[in-house]
């Protein structure tokens, strides 16, 4: 019985180690200047701060309800998600939009926790 408990503990611990870094990324200190560079390089093909493109404009995203930019055609899934954008929701979104909101159109991911923190810091600075 001790062996089963030990194996269960090791499995639980291994699972925690695997998911902990992704969950901890909002606590990373983001650099808005680096975030501007990452945003331009990795997000700029589809997004802009002030104009809707393939994706919606991002200025003022903090505190905004997902699916609420006027004149942008969102998926029904995102409009109904109830998400309000903040550091935690943006971090989760950028890790995997289709995992967070199945049925959304955005498939791009930003796997680097530091790049996510930097982009989030940049977006937060853009009121």
Backbone torsions as a table, in degrees:
resi	resn	phi	psi	omega
1	UNK	NA	-36.3	179.1
2	UNK	-63.0	-38.4	-179.4
3	UNK	-63.3	-41.3	178.8
4	UNK	-63.6	-43.5	179.0
5	UNK	-63.9	-40.0	179.9
6	UNK	-65.2	-43.5	178.8
7	UNK	-63.7	-42.9	178.0
8	UNK	-61.2	-41.9	178.4
9	UNK	-62.9	-44.4	-179.6
10	UNK	-63.7	-40.6	178.0
11	UNK	-64.1	-45.0	179.2
12	UNK	-63.5	-41.3	179.8
13	UNK	-66.4	-44.3	179.1
14	UNK	-61.5	-40.9	178.8
15	UNK	-62.7	-42.2	179.7
16	UNK	-62.2	-43.5	-179.0
17	UNK	-62.7	-38.2	-178.9
18	UNK	-67.9	-41.5	-175.7
19	UNK	-90.8	-17.9	-175.8
20	UNK	-60.6	-44.4	-178.5
21	UNK	-60.2	-40.9	179.8
22	UNK	-66.8	-39.0	-179.2
23	UNK	-71.0	-24.7	-175.1
24	UNK	-88.2	-7.8	-172.2
25	UNK	-60.3	-31.6	176.8
26	UNK	-61.2	-18.6	178.9
27	UNK	-82.7	-10.2	174.8
28	UNK	-67.2	145.3	177.4
29	UNK	-82.6	117.6	179.1
30	UNK	-88.7	148.4	178.0
31	UNK	-109.6	112.1	-177.9
32	UNK	-59.6	-33.5	179.5
33	UNK	-66.9	-44.6	175.4
34	UNK	-65.6	-37.9	178.9
35	UNK	-60.3	-37.6	177.4
36	UNK	-62.6	-39.9	179.3
37	UNK	-67.9	-44.6	179.2
38	UNK	-64.5	-43.2	179.6
39	UNK	-58.0	-48.0	-179.6
40	UNK	-63.1	-44.2	-175.8
41	UNK	-73.1	-38.3	-171.2
42	UNK	-111.6	-18.8	-177.9
43	UNK	-113.3	-24.7	-170.7
44	UNK	-63.8	-19.5	178.1
45	UNK	-67.8	-29.2	-177.1
46	UNK	-114.4	-22.3	-174.4
47	UNK	-124.7	158.3	175.0
48	UNK	-142.3	159.6	174.7
49	UNK	-68.6	-38.6	-168.2
50	UNK	-118.3	0.0	-179.6
51	UNK	-136.8	139.2	172.4
52	UNK	-71.6	134.1	176.1
53	UNK	-126.2	-132.6	172.6
54	UNK	-62.3	-36.4	175.0
55	UNK	-113.6	165.5	-177.2
56	UNK	-72.3	159.5	176.8
57	UNK	-67.0	153.8	-172.0
58	UNK	-112.4	-12.4	-179.7
59	UNK	-59.5	131.5	-179.6
60	UNK	77.6	20.4	-176.9
61	UNK	-65.0	-32.8	-178.3
62	UNK	-65.1	126.6	-179.3
63	UNK	86.4	-6.2	-179.5
64	UNK	-85.8	144.0	175.9
65	UNK	-74.6	137.6	177.7
66	UNK	-59.8	138.6	177.7
67	UNK	81.2	20.5	-172.7
68	UNK	-112.6	2.5	179.0
69	UNK	-72.8	125.2	178.9
70	UNK	-61.2	150.0	175.9
71	UNK	63.2	24.2	172.7
72	UNK	-123.6	136.6	-177.5
73	UNK	-91.9	100.2	180.0
74	UNK	-90.1	160.6	171.6
75	UNK	-70.6	153.5	176.6
76	UNK	-59.6	-38.2	-178.9
77	UNK	-59.7	-44.6	-178.8
78	UNK	-70.9	-40.5	178.8
79	UNK	-60.4	-34.7	-177.5
80	UNK	-91.0	-0.1	-172.9
81	UNK	-67.8	-28.7	-177.8
82	UNK	76.3	7.4	-178.2
83	UNK	-71.4	138.6	168.5
84	UNK	-115.6	128.4	-173.0
85	UNK	-75.9	124.7	173.5
86	UNK	-146.7	-176.5	-176.5
87	UNK	-58.2	-42.3	-177.5
88	UNK	-69.9	-44.4	-178.2
89	UNK	-70.2	-37.0	176.6
90	UNK	-65.6	-40.6	178.8
91	UNK	-61.8	-46.0	179.3
92	UNK	-63.3	-43.0	179.4
93	UNK	-59.5	-48.2	-177.0
94	UNK	-68.7	-19.1	175.2
95	UNK	-74.4	-30.0	-178.6
96	UNK	178.6	86.4	-177.8
97	UNK	-55.1	-42.4	-177.7
98	UNK	-73.3	-20.0	173.8
99	UNK	-78.0	-36.5	-179.3
100	UNK	-75.1	-41.6	-179.1
101	UNK	-133.8	87.4	176.8
102	UNK	-56.2	134.1	-179.6
103	UNK	98.2	-3.9	176.7
104	UNK	-76.7	159.8	-176.7
105	UNK	-87.5	-22.6	-176.3
106	UNK	-78.5	121.9	179.8
107	UNK	-109.8	-9.7	-178.4
108	UNK	-67.0	139.8	177.1
109	UNK	-123.6	153.1	174.2
110	UNK	-120.9	91.4	-171.2
111	UNK	-69.6	-24.9	-178.0
112	UNK	-75.7	120.0	179.6
113	UNK	-60.6	-38.0	-179.7
114	UNK	-69.1	-41.2	177.4
115	UNK	-64.0	-39.3	176.9
116	UNK	-61.8	-46.0	179.9
117	UNK	-60.7	-40.6	179.9
118	UNK	-66.5	-46.1	179.3
119	UNK	-63.3	-41.7	179.3
120	UNK	-63.0	-42.3	177.3
121	UNK	-61.8	-40.7	177.8
122	UNK	-63.1	-50.1	-179.4
123	UNK	-61.6	-37.3	179.2
124	UNK	-63.7	-31.2	-178.8
125	UNK	-79.3	-9.8	-177.3
126	UNK	-101.5	87.2	-174.4
127	UNK	-73.8	NA	NA
